[in-house]
């Protein structure tokens, strides 16, 4: 199975919840590290690709072309 292609503005659901209670994150940076913004409180984090790919539960591609 191919790995999903993650793009900026895609939404992902992670296995662990953020302390604010939200599981949903928006991708704002891709590369070796991923930049994620919590959709519950707006907090931004950086996460290594290896940890990110392990933590993703669901991937929702953005509607933008």
mmJSON file of the N, C-alpha and C atoms, coordinates in Angstrom:
{"data_MODEL":{"atom_site":{
"group_PDB":["ATOM","ATOM","ATOM","ATOM","ATOM","ATOM","ATOM","ATOM","ATOM","ATOM","ATOM","ATOM","ATOM","ATOM","ATOM","ATOM","ATOM","ATOM","ATOM","ATOM","ATOM","ATOM","ATOM","ATOM","ATOM","ATOM","ATOM","ATOM","ATOM","ATOM","ATOM","ATOM","ATOM","ATOM","ATOM","ATOM","ATOM","ATOM","ATOM","ATOM","ATOM","ATOM","ATOM","ATOM","ATOM","ATOM","ATOM","ATOM","ATOM","ATOM","ATOM","ATOM","ATOM","ATOM","ATOM","ATOM","ATOM","ATOM","ATOM","ATOM","ATOM","ATOM","ATOM","ATOM","ATOM","ATOM","ATOM","ATOM","ATOM","ATOM","ATOM","ATOM","ATOM","ATOM","ATOM","ATOM","ATOM","ATOM","ATOM","ATOM","ATOM","ATOM","ATOM","ATOM","ATOM","ATOM","ATOM","ATOM","ATOM","ATOM","ATOM","ATOM","ATOM","ATOM","ATOM","ATOM","ATOM","ATOM","ATOM","ATOM","ATOM","ATOM","ATOM","ATOM","ATOM","ATOM","ATOM","ATOM","ATOM","ATOM","ATOM","ATOM","ATOM","ATOM","ATOM","ATOM","ATOM","ATOM","ATOM","ATOM","ATOM","ATOM","ATOM","ATOM","ATOM","ATOM","ATOM","ATOM","ATOM","ATOM","ATOM","ATOM","ATOM","ATOM","ATOM","ATOM","ATOM","ATOM","ATOM","ATOM","ATOM","ATOM","ATOM","ATOM","ATOM","ATOM","ATOM","ATOM","ATOM","ATOM","ATOM","ATOM","ATOM","ATOM","ATOM","ATOM","ATOM","ATOM","ATOM","ATOM","ATOM","ATOM","ATOM","ATOM","ATOM","ATOM","ATOM","ATOM","ATOM","ATOM","ATOM","ATOM","ATOM","ATOM","ATOM","ATOM","ATOM","ATOM","ATOM","ATOM","ATOM","ATOM","ATOM","ATOM","ATOM","ATOM","ATOM","ATOM","ATOM","ATOM","ATOM","ATOM","ATOM","ATOM","ATOM"],
"id":[1,2,3,4,5,6,7,8,9,10,11,12,13,14,15,16,17,18,19,20,21,22,23,24,25,26,27,28,29,30,31,32,33,34,35,36,37,38,39,40,41,42,43,44,45,46,47,48,49,50,51,52,53,54,55,56,57,58,59,60,61,62,63,64,65,66,67,68,69,70,71,72,73,74,75,76,77,78,79,80,81,82,83,84,85,86,87,88,89,90,91,92,93,94,95,96,97,98,99,100,101,102,103,104,105,106,107,108,109,110,111,112,113,114,115,116,117,118,119,120,121,122,123,124,125,126,127,128,129,130,131,132,133,134,135,136,137,138,139,140,141,142,143,144,145,146,147,148,149,150,151,152,153,154,155,156,157,158,159,160,161,162,163,164,165,166,167,168,169,170,171,172,173,174,175,176,177,178,179,180,181,182,183,184,185,186,187,188,189,190,191,192,193,194,195],
"type_symbol":["N","C","C","N","C","C","N","C","C","N","C","C","N","C","C","N","C","C","N","C","C","N","C","C","N","C","C","N","C","C","N","C","C","N","C","C","N","C","C","N","C","C","N","C","C","N","C","C","N","C","C","N","C","C","N","C","C","N","C","C","N","C","C","N","C","C","N","C","C","N","C","C","N","C","C","N","C","C","N","C","C","N","C","C","N","C","C","N","C","C","N","C","C","N","C","C","N","C","C","N","C","C","N","C","C","N","C","C","N","C","C","N","C","C","N","C","C","N","C","C","N","C","C","N","C","C","N","C","C","N","C","C","N","C","C","N","C","C","N","C","C","N","C","C","N","C","C","N","C","C","N","C","C","N","C","C","N","C","C","N","C","C","N","C","C","N","C","C","N","C","C","N","C","C","N","C","C","N","C","C","N","C","C","N","C","C","N","C","C","N","C","C","N","C","C"],
"label_atom_id":["N","CA","C","N","CA","C","N","CA","C","N","CA","C","N","CA","C","N","CA","C","N","CA","C","N","CA","C","N","CA","C","N","CA","C","N","CA","C","N","CA","C","N","CA","C","N","CA","C","N","CA","C","N","CA","C","N","CA","C","N","CA","C","N","CA","C","N","CA","C","N","CA","C","N","CA","C","N","CA","C","N","CA","C","N","CA","C","N","CA","C","N","CA","C","N","CA","C","N","CA","C","N","CA","C","N","CA","C","N","CA","C","N","CA","C","N","CA","C","N","CA","C","N","CA","C","N","CA","C","N","CA","C","N","CA","C","N","CA","C","N","CA","C","N","CA","C","N","CA","C","N","CA","C","N","CA","C","N","CA","C","N","CA","C","N","CA","C","N","CA","C","N","CA","C","N","CA","C","N","CA","C","N","CA","C","N","CA","C","N","CA","C","N","CA","C","N","CA","C","N","CA","C","N","CA","C","N","CA","C","N","CA","C","N","CA","C","N","CA","C","N","CA","C","N","CA","C"],
"label_alt_id":[null,null,null,null,null,null,null,null,null,null,null,null,null,null,null,null,null,null,null,null,null,null,null,null,null,null,null,null,null,null,null,null,null,null,null,null,null,null,null,null,null,null,null,null,null,null,null,null,null,null,null,null,null,null,null,null,null,null,null,null,null,null,null,null,null,null,null,null,null,null,null,null,null,null,null,null,null,null,null,null,null,null,null,null,null,null,null,null,null,null,null,null,null,null,null,null,null,null,null,null,null,null,null,null,null,null,null,null,null,null,null,null,null,null,null,null,null,null,null,null,null,null,null,null,null,null,null,null,null,null,null,null,null,null,null,null,null,null,null,null,null,null,null,null,null,null,null,null,null,null,null,null,null,null,null,null,null,null,null,null,null,null,null,null,null,null,null,null,null,null,null,null,null,null,null,null,null,null,null,null,null,null,null,null,null,null,null,null,null,null,null,null,null,null,null],
"label_comp_id":["UNK","UNK","UNK","UNK","UNK","UNK","UNK","UNK","UNK","UNK","UNK","UNK","UNK","UNK","UNK","UNK","UNK","UNK","UNK","UNK","UNK","UNK","UNK","UNK","UNK","UNK","UNK","UNK","UNK","UNK","UNK","UNK","UNK","UNK","UNK","UNK","UNK","UNK","UNK","UNK","UNK","UNK","UNK","UNK","UNK","UNK","UNK","UNK","UNK","UNK","UNK","UNK","UNK","UNK","UNK","UNK","UNK","UNK","UNK","UNK","UNK","UNK","UNK","UNK","UNK","UNK","UNK","UNK","UNK","UNK","UNK","UNK","UNK","UNK","UNK","UNK","UNK","UNK","UNK","UNK","UNK","UNK","UNK","UNK","UNK","UNK","UNK","UNK","UNK","UNK","UNK","UNK","UNK","UNK","UNK","UNK","UNK","UNK","UNK","UNK","UNK","UNK","UNK","UNK","UNK","UNK","UNK","UNK","UNK","UNK","UNK","UNK","UNK","UNK","UNK","UNK","UNK","UNK","UNK","UNK","UNK","UNK","UNK","UNK","UNK","UNK","UNK","UNK","UNK","UNK","UNK","UNK","UNK","UNK","UNK","UNK","UNK","UNK","UNK","UNK","UNK","UNK","UNK","UNK","UNK","UNK","UNK","UNK","UNK","UNK","UNK","UNK","UNK","UNK","UNK","UNK","UNK","UNK","UNK","UNK","UNK","UNK","UNK","UNK","UNK","UNK","UNK","UNK","UNK","UNK","UNK","UNK","UNK","UNK","UNK","UNK","UNK","UNK","UNK","UNK","UNK","UNK","UNK","UNK","UNK","UNK","UNK","UNK","UNK","UNK","UNK","UNK","UNK","UNK","UNK"],
"label_asym_id":["A","A","A","A","A","A","A","A","A","A","A","A","A","A","A","A","A","A","A","A","A","A","A","A","A","A","A","A","A","A","A","A","A","A","A","A","A","A","A","A","A","A","A","A","A","A","A","A","A","A","A","A","A","A","A","A","A","A","A","A","A","A","A","A","A","A","A","A","A","A","A","A","A","A","A","A","A","A","A","A","A","A","A","A","A","A","A","A","A","A","A","A","A","A","A","A","A","A","A","A","A","A","A","A","A","A","A","A","A","A","A","A","A","A","A","A","A","A","A","A","A","A","A","A","A","A","A","A","A","A","A","A","A","A","A","A","A","A","A","A","A","A","A","A","A","A","A","A","A","A","A","A","A","A","A","A","A","A","A","A","A","A","A","A","A","A","A","A","A","A","A","A","A","A","A","A","A","A","A","A","A","A","A","A","A","A","A","A","A","A","A","A","A","A","A"],
"label_entity_id":["1","1","1","1","1","1","1","1","1","1","1","1","1","1","1","1","1","1","1","1","1","1","1","1","1","1","1","1","1","1","1","1","1","1","1","1","1","1","1","1","1","1","1","1","1","1","1","1","1","1","1","1","1","1","1","1","1","1","1","1","1","1","1","1","1","1","1","1","1","1","1","1","1","1","1","1","1","1","1","1","1","1","1","1","1","1","1","1","1","1","1","1","1","1","1","1","1","1","1","1","1","1","1","1","1","1","1","1","1","1","1","1","1","1","1","1","1","1","1","1","1","1","1","1","1","1","1","1","1","1","1","1","1","1","1","1","1","1","1","1","1","1","1","1","1","1","1","1","1","1","1","1","1","1","1","1","1","1","1","1","1","1","1","1","1","1","1","1","1","1","1","1","1","1","1","1","1","1","1","1","1","1","1","1","1","1","1","1","1","1","1","1","1","1","1"],
"label_seq_id":[1,1,1,2,2,2,3,3,3,4,4,4,5,5,5,6,6,6,7,7,7,8,8,8,9,9,9,10,10,10,11,11,11,12,12,12,13,13,13,14,14,14,15,15,15,16,16,16,17,17,17,18,18,18,19,19,19,20,20,20,21,21,21,22,22,22,23,23,23,24,24,24,25,25,25,26,26,26,27,27,27,28,28,28,29,29,29,30,30,30,31,31,31,32,32,32,33,33,33,34,34,34,35,35,35,36,36,36,37,37,37,38,38,38,39,39,39,40,40,40,41,41,41,42,42,42,43,43,43,44,44,44,45,45,45,46,46,46,47,47,47,48,48,48,49,49,49,50,50,50,51,51,51,52,52,52,53,53,53,54,54,54,55,55,55,56,56,56,57,57,57,58,58,58,59,59,59,60,60,60,61,61,61,62,62,62,63,63,63,64,64,64,65,65,65],
"pdbx_PDB_ins_code":[null,null,null,null,null,null,null,null,null,null,null,null,null,null,null,null,null,null,null,null,null,null,null,null,null,null,null,null,null,null,null,null,null,null,null,null,null,null,null,null,null,null,null,null,null,null,null,null,null,null,null,null,null,null,null,null,null,null,null,null,null,null,null,null,null,null,null,null,null,null,null,null,null,null,null,null,null,null,null,null,null,null,null,null,null,null,null,null,null,null,null,null,null,null,null,null,null,null,null,null,null,null,null,null,null,null,null,null,null,null,null,null,null,null,null,null,null,null,null,null,null,null,null,null,null,null,null,null,null,null,null,null,null,null,null,null,null,null,null,null,null,null,null,null,null,null,null,null,null,null,null,null,null,null,null,null,null,null,null,null,null,null,null,null,null,null,null,null,null,null,null,null,null,null,null,null,null,null,null,null,null,null,null,null,null,null,null,null,null,null,null,null,null,null,null],
"Cartn_x":[0.841,0.0,0.888,0.533,1.302,1.039,2.074,1.911,1.094,0.205,-0.559,0.359,-0.001,0.78,0.149,0.903,0.411,0.748,-0.232,-0.072,-0.408,0.065,-0.268,-1.781,-2.367,-3.804,-4.624,-4.009,-4.727,-5.024,-6.064,-6.408,-6.123,-5.532,-5.265,-5.826,-6.182,-6.616,-5.52,-4.991,-3.924,-4.502,-3.727,-4.178,-4.355,-3.41,-3.488,-4.111,-4.943,-5.581,-4.612,-4.776,-4.045,-4.636,-3.89,-4.45,-5.765,-6.035,-7.312,-8.472,-8.173,-9.213,-9.426,-8.802,-8.984,-8.03,-8.52,-7.687,-7.314,-7.935,-7.778,-6.682,-5.85,-4.732,-4.699,-4.25,-4.073,-2.579,-2.161,-0.752,-0.422,0.612,1.039,2.467,3.175,4.524,4.785,5.422,5.799,7.286,7.825,9.252,9.745,10.977,11.502,10.711,10.343,9.487,8.138,7.093,5.759,5.383,4.816,4.253,2.758,2.238,0.82,0.2,-1.051,-1.803,-3.036,-3.198,-4.36,-5.609,-6.633,-7.872,-8.783,-8.397,-9.174,-8.773,-7.451,-6.984,-6.016,-5.543,-4.647,-3.172,-2.82,-1.418,-0.671,0.567,1.372,2.517,2.776,3.887,4.654,5.88,6.683,6.856,6.776,6.879,7.715,8.699,9.476,8.572,8.912,8.105,7.832,8.846,8.7,7.622,7.67,6.674,5.291,5.256,3.987,3.282,4.012,3.394,2.893,3.547,3.113,1.868,1.754,0.679,-0.627,-0.591,-1.794,-2.782,-4.031,-5.107,-5.943,-6.298,-7.079,-6.498,-6.629,-6.132,-7.291,-7.505,-8.566,-7.917,-7.741,-7.12,-7.941,-7.242,-7.941,-8.659,-9.664,-10.45,-9.788,-8.724,-8.041,-7.221,-7.197,-6.427,-4.934],
"Cartn_y":[-1.179,0.0,1.244,2.224,3.463,4.333,5.088,6.041,7.223,7.77,8.939,10.141,10.992,12.201,13.336,13.875,14.95,16.294,17.181,18.517,19.565,20.789,21.904,22.123,22.42,22.649,21.37,20.191,18.944,18.878,18.153,17.936,16.481,16.262,14.905,14.734,13.508,13.16,12.29,12.711,11.959,11.025,9.986,8.999,9.6,10.454,11.075,12.459,12.792,14.111,15.165,16.388,17.542,17.843,18.474,18.787,19.572,20.299,21.029,20.081,18.826,17.834,17.525,18.288,18.094,17.035,16.247,15.272,15.784,16.881,17.369,18.417,18.251,19.155,19.515,20.726,21.176,21.25,20.737,20.762,22.138,22.802,24.096,24.057,22.939,22.784,21.3,20.961,19.58,19.52,18.335,18.123,17.05,17.187,16.235,16.36,17.588,17.846,18.348,18.031,18.529,19.612,20.697,21.735,21.505,21.442,21.175,22.263,22.607,23.59,22.896,22.959,22.358,23.119,22.406,23.05,23.363,22.911,23.231,24.551,24.769,25.968,26.825,26.339,27.129,26.969,26.129,25.913,25.248,25.696,25.135,24.311,23.163,22.304,21.855,21.398,20.756,19.3,18.386,16.962,16.295,15.467,14.742,13.844,13.69,12.903,11.493,10.842,9.465,9.386,10.31,10.328,10.702,11.656,12.095,10.935,10.215,9.121,8.013,7.818,6.818,7.286,8.599,9.147,9.389,9.429,9.747,8.585,8.93,7.947,8.061,9.302,9.553,10.752,10.74,11.834,12.362,13.68,14.332,15.35,15.023,15.976,17.266,18.373,19.658,19.689,20.528,20.635,21.54,22.249,23.157,22.367,22.816,22.087,22.254],
"Cartn_z":[0.0,0.0,0.0,-0.823,-0.9,0.325,0.699,1.788,1.28,2.111,1.667,1.462,0.512,0.247,1.043,1.973,2.827,2.208,2.157,1.583,2.64,2.408,3.29,3.246,4.383,4.608,4.695,4.58,4.846,6.342,6.698,8.098,8.437,9.611,10.069,11.475,11.785,13.132,13.725,14.871,15.526,16.58,16.921,17.895,19.283,19.699,21.02,20.917,21.878,21.896,22.429,21.954,22.488,23.87,24.779,26.103,26.069,24.981,24.884,24.577,24.215,23.943,22.474,21.582,20.143,19.591,18.642,17.931,16.541,16.089,14.717,14.605,13.567,13.315,11.84,11.538,10.159,9.875,8.717,8.334,7.766,8.296,7.76,7.231,7.419,6.884,6.661,5.534,5.263,4.966,5.008,4.76,5.71,6.178,7.156,8.454,8.805,9.96,9.466,10.215,9.898,10.893,10.384,11.233,11.315,12.532,12.745,13.606,13.291,14.063,14.628,15.942,16.593,16.177,15.722,15.305,16.489,17.675,18.872,19.494,19.643,20.349,19.541,18.377,17.539,17.856,18.828,19.196,18.041,17.778,16.687,17.248,16.608,17.005,15.765,15.978,14.941,15.364,14.392,14.686,13.599,13.984,12.969,12.127,10.837,9.9,10.425,10.961,11.449,12.54,13.498,14.574,14.04,13.1,12.512,11.811,10.952,10.193,11.111,12.241,13.21,13.974,14.195,15.028,14.273,12.938,12.16,12.204,12.516,12.541,11.268,10.873,9.657,8.932,7.606,6.761,5.935,5.987,5.222,4.292,3.002,2.068,1.964,1.734,1.584,0.241,0.139,-1.093,-2.117,-1.727,-2.643,-3.652,-4.931,-5.955,-5.778],
"occupancy":[1.0,1.0,1.0,1.0,1.0,1.0,1.0,1.0,1.0,1.0,1.0,1.0,1.0,1.0,1.0,1.0,1.0,1.0,1.0,1.0,1.0,1.0,1.0,1.0,1.0,1.0,1.0,1.0,1.0,1.0,1.0,1.0,1.0,1.0,1.0,1.0,1.0,1.0,1.0,1.0,1.0,1.0,1.0,1.0,1.0,1.0,1.0,1.0,1.0,1.0,1.0,1.0,1.0,1.0,1.0,1.0,1.0,1.0,1.0,1.0,1.0,1.0,1.0,1.0,1.0,1.0,1.0,1.0,1.0,1.0,1.0,1.0,1.0,1.0,1.0,1.0,1.0,1.0,1.0,1.0,1.0,1.0,1.0,1.0,1.0,1.0,1.0,1.0,1.0,1.0,1.0,1.0,1.0,1.0,1.0,1.0,1.0,1.0,1.0,1.0,1.0,1.0,1.0,1.0,1.0,1.0,1.0,1.0,1.0,1.0,1.0,1.0,1.0,1.0,1.0,1.0,1.0,1.0,1.0,1.0,1.0,1.0,1.0,1.0,1.0,1.0,1.0,1.0,1.0,1.0,1.0,1.0,1.0,1.0,1.0,1.0,1.0,1.0,1.0,1.0,1.0,1.0,1.0,1.0,1.0,1.0,1.0,1.0,1.0,1.0,1.0,1.0,1.0,1.0,1.0,1.0,1.0,1.0,1.0,1.0,1.0,1.0,1.0,1.0,1.0,1.0,1.0,1.0,1.0,1.0,1.0,1.0,1.0,1.0,1.0,1.0,1.0,1.0,1.0,1.0,1.0,1.0,1.0,1.0,1.0,1.0,1.0,1.0,1.0,1.0,1.0,1.0,1.0,1.0,1.0],
"B_iso_or_equiv":[0.0,0.0,0.0,0.0,0.0,0.0,0.0,0.0,0.0,0.0,0.0,0.0,0.0,0.0,0.0,0.0,0.0,0.0,0.0,0.0,0.0,0.0,0.0,0.0,0.0,0.0,0.0,0.0,0.0,0.0,0.0,0.0,0.0,0.0,0.0,0.0,0.0,0.0,0.0,0.0,0.0,0.0,0.0,0.0,0.0,0.0,0.0,0.0,0.0,0.0,0.0,0.0,0.0,0.0,0.0,0.0,0.0,0.0,0.0,0.0,0.0,0.0,0.0,0.0,0.0,0.0,0.0,0.0,0.0,0.0,0.0,0.0,0.0,0.0,0.0,0.0,0.0,0.0,0.0,0.0,0.0,0.0,0.0,0.0,0.0,0.0,0.0,0.0,0.0,0.0,0.0,0.0,0.0,0.0,0.0,0.0,0.0,0.0,0.0,0.0,0.0,0.0,0.0,0.0,0.0,0.0,0.0,0.0,0.0,0.0,0.0,0.0,0.0,0.0,0.0,0.0,0.0,0.0,0.0,0.0,0.0,0.0,0.0,0.0,0.0,0.0,0.0,0.0,0.0,0.0,0.0,0.0,0.0,0.0,0.0,0.0,0.0,0.0,0.0,0.0,0.0,0.0,0.0,0.0,0.0,0.0,0.0,0.0,0.0,0.0,0.0,0.0,0.0,0.0,0.0,0.0,0.0,0.0,0.0,0.0,0.0,0.0,0.0,0.0,0.0,0.0,0.0,0.0,0.0,0.0,0.0,0.0,0.0,0.0,0.0,0.0,0.0,0.0,0.0,0.0,0.0,0.0,0.0,0.0,0.0,0.0,0.0,0.0,0.0,0.0,0.0,0.0,0.0,0.0,0.0],
"pdbx_formal_charge":[null,null,null,null,null,null,null,null,null,null,null,null,null,null,null,null,null,null,null,null,null,null,null,null,null,null,null,null,null,null,null,null,null,null,null,null,null,null,null,null,null,null,null,null,null,null,null,null,null,null,null,null,null,null,null,null,null,null,null,null,null,null,null,null,null,null,null,null,null,null,null,null,null,null,null,null,null,null,null,null,null,null,null,null,null,null,null,null,null,null,null,null,null,null,null,null,null,null,null,null,null,null,null,null,null,null,null,null,null,null,null,null,null,null,null,null,null,null,null,null,null,null,null,null,null,null,null,null,null,null,null,null,null,null,null,null,null,null,null,null,null,null,null,null,null,null,null,null,null,null,null,null,null,null,null,null,null,null,null,null,null,null,null,null,null,null,null,null,null,null,null,null,null,null,null,null,null,null,null,null,null,null,null,null,null,null,null,null,null,null,null,null,null,null,null],
"auth_seq_id":[1,1,1,2,2,2,3,3,3,4,4,4,5,5,5,6,6,6,7,7,7,8,8,8,9,9,9,10,10,10,11,11,11,12,12,12,13,13,13,14,14,14,15,15,15,16,16,16,17,17,17,18,18,18,19,19,19,20,20,20,21,21,21,22,22,22,23,23,23,24,24,24,25,25,25,26,26,26,27,27,27,28,28,28,29,29,29,30,30,30,31,31,31,32,32,32,33,33,33,34,34,34,35,35,35,36,36,36,37,37,37,38,38,38,39,39,39,40,40,40,41,41,41,42,42,42,43,43,43,44,44,44,45,45,45,46,46,46,47,47,47,48,48,48,49,49,49,50,50,50,51,51,51,52,52,52,53,53,53,54,54,54,55,55,55,56,56,56,57,57,57,58,58,58,59,59,59,60,60,60,61,61,61,62,62,62,63,63,63,64,64,64,65,65,65],
"auth_comp_id":["UNK","UNK","UNK","UNK","UNK","UNK","UNK","UNK","UNK","UNK","UNK","UNK","UNK","UNK","UNK","UNK","UNK","UNK","UNK","UNK","UNK","UNK","UNK","UNK","UNK","UNK","UNK","UNK","UNK","UNK","UNK","UNK","UNK","UNK","UNK","UNK","UNK","UNK","UNK","UNK","UNK","UNK","UNK","UNK","UNK","UNK","UNK","UNK","UNK","UNK","UNK","UNK","UNK","UNK","UNK","UNK","UNK","UNK","UNK","UNK","UNK","UNK","UNK","UNK","UNK","UNK","UNK","UNK","UNK","UNK","UNK","UNK","UNK","UNK","UNK","UNK","UNK","UNK","UNK","UNK","UNK","UNK","UNK","UNK","UNK","UNK","UNK","UNK","UNK","UNK","UNK","UNK","UNK","UNK","UNK","UNK","UNK","UNK","UNK","UNK","UNK","UNK","UNK","UNK","UNK","UNK","UNK","UNK","UNK","UNK","UNK","UNK","UNK","UNK","UNK","UNK","UNK","UNK","UNK","UNK","UNK","UNK","UNK","UNK","UNK","UNK","UNK","UNK","UNK","UNK","UNK","UNK","UNK","UNK","UNK","UNK","UNK","UNK","UNK","UNK","UNK","UNK","UNK","UNK","UNK","UNK","UNK","UNK","UNK","UNK","UNK","UNK","UNK","UNK","UNK","UNK","UNK","UNK","UNK","UNK","UNK","UNK","UNK","UNK","UNK","UNK","UNK","UNK","UNK","UNK","UNK","UNK","UNK","UNK","UNK","UNK","UNK","UNK","UNK","UNK","UNK","UNK","UNK","UNK","UNK","UNK","UNK","UNK","UNK","UNK","UNK","UNK","UNK","UNK","UNK"],
"auth_asym_id":["A","A","A","A","A","A","A","A","A","A","A","A","A","A","A","A","A","A","A","A","A","A","A","A","A","A","A","A","A","A","A","A","A","A","A","A","A","A","A","A","A","A","A","A","A","A","A","A","A","A","A","A","A","A","A","A","A","A","A","A","A","A","A","A","A","A","A","A","A","A","A","A","A","A","A","A","A","A","A","A","A","A","A","A","A","A","A","A","A","A","A","A","A","A","A","A","A","A","A","A","A","A","A","A","A","A","A","A","A","A","A","A","A","A","A","A","A","A","A","A","A","A","A","A","A","A","A","A","A","A","A","A","A","A","A","A","A","A","A","A","A","A","A","A","A","A","A","A","A","A","A","A","A","A","A","A","A","A","A","A","A","A","A","A","A","A","A","A","A","A","A","A","A","A","A","A","A","A","A","A","A","A","A","A","A","A","A","A","A","A","A","A","A","A","A"],
"auth_atom_id":["N","CA","C","N","CA","C","N","CA","C","N","CA","C","N","CA","C","N","CA","C","N","CA","C","N","CA","C","N","CA","C","N","CA","C","N","CA","C","N","CA","C","N","CA","C","N","CA","C","N","CA","C","N","CA","C","N","CA","C","N","CA","C","N","CA","C","N","CA","C","N","CA","C","N","CA","C","N","CA","C","N","CA","C","N","CA","C","N","CA","C","N","CA","C","N","CA","C","N","CA","C","N","CA","C","N","CA","C","N","CA","C","N","CA","C","N","CA","C","N","CA","C","N","CA","C","N","CA","C","N","CA","C","N","CA","C","N","CA","C","N","CA","C","N","CA","C","N","CA","C","N","CA","C","N","CA","C","N","CA","C","N","CA","C","N","CA","C","N","CA","C","N","CA","C","N","CA","C","N","CA","C","N","CA","C","N","CA","C","N","CA","C","N","CA","C","N","CA","C","N","CA","C","N","CA","C","N","CA","C","N","CA","C","N","CA","C","N","CA","C","N","CA","C","N","CA","C"],
"pdbx_PDB_model_num":[1,1,1,1,1,1,1,1,1,1,1,1,1,1,1,1,1,1,1,1,1,1,1,1,1,1,1,1,1,1,1,1,1,1,1,1,1,1,1,1,1,1,1,1,1,1,1,1,1,1,1,1,1,1,1,1,1,1,1,1,1,1,1,1,1,1,1,1,1,1,1,1,1,1,1,1,1,1,1,1,1,1,1,1,1,1,1,1,1,1,1,1,1,1,1,1,1,1,1,1,1,1,1,1,1,1,1,1,1,1,1,1,1,1,1,1,1,1,1,1,1,1,1,1,1,1,1,1,1,1,1,1,1,1,1,1,1,1,1,1,1,1,1,1,1,1,1,1,1,1,1,1,1,1,1,1,1,1,1,1,1,1,1,1,1,1,1,1,1,1,1,1,1,1,1,1,1,1,1,1,1,1,1,1,1,1,1,1,1,1,1,1,1,1,1]
}}}
